Every structure is written in C-alpha cells, then in structure tokens.
Amino acid sequence: MAKTTERSPYILVCFQECERMNLLLAEIRKSLNELDAGLKGELTISSSMETLQSALFNDFVPDSWARLAFPSTKTLAQWLNDLMSSCHELDSWTQDFVLPAVVWLSGFFNPQSFLTAVLQSIARKTQWPLDKMTLTVDVTKKVKEDFGHPPREGAYIHGLFMEGARWDVESGIISEAFLRDLTPSMPVLYVRALPAEEQEVRNTYECPVYRTKQRGSTYVWSFHLRTKEPPAKWVVAGVALLLSL
C-alpha cells in the first residue's frame, strides 16, 4: 500500500470507482448463482429469479444490475462489453495508480468526479481557489493510440461522440454533420483547469455533455468548443457530446 500513501484526487476517484464496480460485480455474481441453483432445482424459483431470467433471455440489462450501474441504453451484450472494458481500465489503473495516458471517460460510474479531480489536482498544485476555476478543453487531432503517457497537468480523455454536428479535425471547429454519420466519434480531448476569467469563451459553443442519448438527467458537464458559426445555430440543432451511444 506504500504506493497509495499520497491520496491524490485521481487516486480517490480510482478507489471510488473500484468500490462501485465491486458492488455491481458482487450483485451480478450473487443473482446468477441464485438463478443457476433455481434452475437446477436446488432453490425455489422466486419472482426476482424469473425477472432476471426474462431479462437475460430478451437481452436486457436486469434491473437489479442497472440500479448499481451507470445509465445506459444498450442491450445486455453491448452493456457487458462496456463493463468488461471498464474493469480492464480500472485493473490497469490500480497496478501502479499512475493516471492512464488517455482516460476512457465513458467507462466511469461518475465521470463528474473525474472531471472535478482534474480541477482539484491543478488547484492543489497552483494554490488557486477551486471556486474560481473552470475546465477548459482542447480537441486534439489525435486518437488514443497516439499517446504514450498522460499530460503534465490535466488529462487526455476519449470515448465521446458528437450528436447534431461533427468536429472538423483539420479546422478545429464544430461543423455541419454528414448525413449518414449522425454521431461521429471525437478525437482525444485535452482537459485542464484554469482561472475562470482566463477561459476563452468568444467564438465558442458551450456544448453540454450527456451520458446517453436520453440526455436530461444524464447531464455530466459543459465544454466550450470552438465555432465559426454563431453558437445559436448549434443550440437550435441540439448539438451535444455523448459518452455512449
């Protein structure tokens, strides 16, 4: 445990995520073992077992699992893929507790807590008051595989999609969506913190970030993204970033 004596904001996020993942995995294991015993005739089949069996048969995420997981509109098979990816990310992060080169924001139970940790870690380093700081986002021209280590401050994040428009990588601005590509994936974003008054908001659109296409209560944060068009155009188009499709 010597490695983790320094409880940085990122390490606390990692612990919280592992805790929630362990709760979810324990519930999955328990409910599947019960169902297995019920089908073998070792236990009486209860209504919760029947509900679980029906969800598995129909490729839905069972309610008892969904309650402990992050919001998702995916089928059970797709959801399990995401769950395995999240486990893998957390597993590699806990090997040395060094921030991954590029963080998969979509894989967190609580992406807000990670973004807040970016603010907190820079506030600690610079002694700026946290309530006077804000996150700023630079969209890179690169993909996850192009990065070998995390930035000196802040974090690289990936796994976001844009709905209602697309990101023009060459020009570095929001552009009209292509007809067939309704939710194009974003390149890696570089997220860091700076004093709020230094945030460049001219020629930007305050783009909301949501967990799923359902939007609403799945709101996570807002990022200022560069635009040559009036921001009102993207407001009307309902442009947003999504963590999962």
C-alpha positions in Angstrom: 0.0 0.0 0.0 3.0 2.3 0.1 2.2 3.3 -3.5 -1.1 4.8 -2.4 0.0 6.8 0.6 -0.4 10.0 -1.4 -4.2 10.3 -1.8 -4.3 12.5 -4.8 -7.8 13.4 -6.2 -7.2 10.9 -9.1 -6.4 8.1 -6.7 -9.6 8.8 -4.7 -11.6 8.6 -7.9 -10.0 5.3 -8.7 -10.9 3.9 -5.3 -14.5 5.1 -5.5 -14.8 3.6 -9.0 -13.4 0.3 -7.8 -15.8 0.2 -4.9 -18.8 0.7 -7.1 -17.5 -1.8 -9.6 -17.1 -4.4 -6.8 -20.7 -3.8 -5.6 -22.0 -4.3 -9.1 -19.9 -7.5 -9.8 -21.0 -8.9 -6.4 -24.7 -8.4 -7.3 -24.2 -10.0 -10.8 -22.4 -13.0 -9.3 -24.9 -13.5 -6.5 -28.0 -13.2 -8.7 -26.6 -15.5 -11.4 -25.6 -18.1 -8.8 -29.1 -18.0 -7.3 -30.7 -18.4 -10.7 -28.4 -21.3 -11.5 -29.4 -23.0 -8.3 -33.0 -22.4 -9.0 -32.8 -23.9 -12.5 -31.0 -26.9 -11.0 -33.9 -27.3 -8.5 -31.7 -26.6 -5.5 -33.7 -23.4 -4.7 -37.3 -22.4 -5.2 -37.6 -20.1 -8.2 -38.5 -16.6 -6.9 -40.1 -13.7 -8.8 -36.7 -11.9 -8.8 -35.1 -15.0 -10.4 -37.9 -15.1 -13.1 -37.4 -11.3 -13.8 -33.6 -11.9 -14.1 -34.2 -14.9 -16.4 -36.6 -13.0 -18.6 -34.1 -10.0 -18.9 -31.2 -12.3 -19.9 -33.4 -14.1 -22.5 -34.5 -10.8 -24.0 -31.0 -9.2 -24.0 -32.0 -6.5 -21.5 -29.8 -5.3 -18.6 -31.6 -6.8 -15.5 -33.0 -4.1 -13.1 -31.0 -5.3 -10.1 -27.8 -4.7 -12.1 -28.8 -1.5 -13.8 -29.6 0.1 -10.4 -25.9 -0.3 -9.4 -24.5 0.6 -12.8 -24.2 3.7 -14.9 -27.1 4.9 -17.1 -27.1 3.1 -20.4 -29.5 2.5 -23.3 -27.5 -0.5 -24.6 -28.5 -4.2 -25.0 -27.2 -6.6 -22.4 -24.5 -7.9 -24.7 -23.2 -4.4 -25.5 -23.5 -3.4 -21.9 -21.4 -6.4 -20.8 -18.7 -5.3 -23.3 -18.6 -1.9 -21.7 -18.5 -3.4 -18.3 -15.5 -5.7 -19.2 -13.7 -2.6 -20.7 -14.3 -0.6 -17.5 -13.0 -3.5 -15.4 -9.9 -3.7 -17.6 -9.3 0.1 -17.3 -9.6 0.0 -13.5 -7.5 -3.1 -13.3 -4.6 -1.5 -15.2 -5.0 1.8 -13.3 -4.7 0.0 -9.9 -1.4 -1.7 -10.9 0.6 1.5 -10.2 -2.1 4.2 -9.6 -0.5 6.4 -12.3 -3.1 8.2 -14.4 -3.7 6.4 -17.7 -2.2 8.1 -20.8 -5.7 8.6 -22.1 -8.7 8.1 -19.8 -11.9 6.5 -21.1 -14.4 9.0 -19.6 -17.4 6.8 -20.7 -16.2 4.0 -18.5 -16.7 5.8 -15.2 -19.7 5.3 -12.9 -19.2 9.0 -12.0 -17.5 11.0 -14.8 -18.2 14.2 -13.0 -16.0 13.1 -10.1 -13.1 12.6 -12.5 -13.5 16.0 -14.1 -13.7 17.5 -10.6 -10.5 15.7 -9.8 -8.8 17.5 -12.7 -9.8 20.8 -11.2 -8.7 19.7 -7.7 -5.3 18.5 -8.7 -4.4 21.7 -10.6 -5.9 23.8 -7.7 -3.6 22.0 -5.3 -0.6 22.5 -7.5 -1.2 26.2 -8.2 -2.9 27.2 -4.9 -5.8 28.7 -6.9 -9.2 28.8 -5.2 -11.3 25.9 -6.5 -14.5 28.0 -6.9 -12.7 30.5 -9.1 -11.5 27.8 -11.6 -13.1 26.2 -14.6 -12.3 23.4 -17.0 -11.0 24.2 -20.5 -11.0 21.7 -23.3 -8.7 21.5 -26.3 -9.7 19.0 -29.0 -6.5 17.3 -30.3 -6.1 15.9 -33.8 -5.0 12.5 -32.4 -6.6 9.2 -31.3 -6.0 7.3 -28.1 -3.2 5.1 -29.6 -1.1 8.3 -30.4 -0.4 9.0 -26.7 2.1 7.1 -24.6 1.8 9.0 -21.3 -0.6 11.5 -19.6 0.0 15.3 -19.8 2.0 17.1 -17.1 -1.2 18.5 -15.8 -4.9 17.8 -16.6 -5.9 14.7 -18.5 -6.4 13.3 -22.0 -9.9 11.8 -22.4 -11.6 9.7 -25.1 -14.8 7.9 -25.8 -17.0 10.9 -26.7 -19.4 11.3 -29.6 -21.0 14.4 -31.1 -24.7 14.5 -31.9 -26.3 17.1 -34.1 -23.0 18.2 -35.7 -19.4 16.9 -36.2 -16.0 18.1 -35.2 -13.9 19.2 -38.2 -10.4 17.9 -37.2 -8.5 19.9 -39.7 -10.1 23.3 -39.0 -10.6 22.6 -35.3 -14.2 23.8 -35.2 -17.7 22.4 -35.0 -19.2 21.8 -38.5 -22.4 20.6 -40.1 -23.0 16.8 -39.6 -22.6 14.5 -42.6 -25.9 12.9 -43.5 -25.0 9.3 -42.8 -22.8 9.8 -39.8 -25.2 11.1 -37.1 -23.0 10.6 -34.1 -19.3 10.8 -35.2 -16.7 10.0 -32.6 -14.5 12.8 -31.2 -10.7 12.8 -31.3 -8.9 12.8 -27.9 -9.8 15.8 -25.8 -7.2 17.5 -23.5 -8.9 18.7 -20.3 -7.2 21.0 -17.9 -8.2 23.7 -15.4 -7.5 27.4 -15.4 -8.9 30.5 -13.6 -12.4 31.2 -14.8 -11.6 34.7 -16.0 -8.9 33.3 -18.4 -11.4 31.0 -20.1 -11.7 31.9 -23.7 -15.5 32.0 -24.5 -15.5 34.1 -27.6 -16.3 32.1 -30.8 -17.2 29.0 -28.7 -20.3 27.0 -28.2 -21.0 25.8 -24.7 -21.6 22.2 -25.5 -23.4 20.0 -22.9 -22.0 16.5 -22.3 -24.5 13.7 -21.5 -24.1 10.1 -20.7 -26.7 8.8 -23.2 -28.9 10.0 -26.0 -31.8 10.3 -23.5 -29.9 13.4 -22.2 -31.9 15.1 -19.4 -30.8 13.7 -16.0 -27.7 12.1 -17.6 -26.0 15.6 -17.9 -22.3 15.5 -16.9 -20.6 18.8 -17.7 -20.3 21.5 -20.4 -17.3 22.1 -22.6 -16.6 25.3 -24.6 -15.8 24.1 -28.2 -14.6 26.4 -31.0 -17.0 27.5 -33.7 -17.0 29.9 -36.6 -20.8 29.8 -36.8 -23.0 31.7 -34.2 -23.4 29.4 -31.2 -27.2 29.8 -31.5 -27.0 27.6 -34.6 -25.7 24.7 -32.5 -28.2 25.4 -29.7 -31.1 25.1 -32.3 -29.5 21.9 -33.7 -29.3 20.4 -30.2 -25.6 19.7 -30.5 -24.2 17.8 -27.6 -21.4 15.4 -26.7 -22.4 11.9 -25.6 -20.4 9.4 -23.6 -22.2 6.4 -25.0 -24.5 5.6 -28.0 
